[in-house]
Amino acid sequence: MMNAQDIKNGTCIRIDGRLYFVIEFLHVKPGKGNTFMRTKLKDVVDGRVLERRFNIGEKLEDVRVERRPYQFLYTEGEDDIFMNQETFDQIPIKKELVTGSDFMKEGDVVEVVSDASTDTVLYAEMPTKTVLQITYTEPGLKGDTATNTLKPATVETGATVRVPLFINEGELIEVDTRDGSYVGRVKA
């Protein structure tokens, strides 16, 4: 158990049987009344964000989480199979629990966040940027750099990314795994 005044960004707490990460907090001391903590909490399961106030001294159930690197091996049905980098144990994780799974290729290392007390996987997170090769796109035209027009391109994982007109098939690009946006061209 922890006190409400000990809340910090990244703290994981359990409220009504659901797990939440604190993404923002503010210690508020109004002119009249008691001091309280204003927080924004992100639901671990569905990603919804809610705002919640806690009175100072209120007891909260904190959850100890562990972050470990796991390597993506392959996909089996609805699950992605990962290997622990330290113990070499293999575990399945549901696709919907992996952020950026559309851009994940064999051998990529993700950070798996799990509840330390129950050893339950909460979610897995790809690095924010990854380098992928373009497998198909319409041919680019020389000099098409002046406008900010984008075209669809298929990358090696099968996902579609919107890229500038001058990008061609076979080129390496950097992609933001959070929203699937094009970041830049990568020189081989």
HUPE-V879083 format. One line per field, one symbol per residue. phi: phi as a letter, one per 30 degrees, with the letter a starting at -180 (. if undefined). psi: psi as a letter, one per 20 degrees, with the letter a starting at -180 (. if undefined). Layout:
# HUPE-V879083
phi->???
psi->???
This chain:
# HUPE-V879083
phi->.bdddddbdjdcbcbhiccbcdcabbdcbddcjddbccbcccdddcidcbcbcbddjddbddcdcccbdbcdcacbidcccbcddccidcbcbeeddcdiddcccejdcccccbdddcidddabbdedbbcbcdcaadddcdjdcdccdcbdbccedjdcbdbddddcdjdcbcbdddbicdcldcdd
psi->qqqhijprpippqppkiqpqpoiqqpopnrgqaqqrppqpppphgijqpqqqppqpippqoqppqqpqpqppgrpociqppqpphgijqpqqpqhiiopkhhjprpiqproppqohhikppgrqpqqhqqpqqphpqqqqqpjlihrkqqqqpprhiiqpqprrhiprqiqpqppoigjkqpgrqpp.
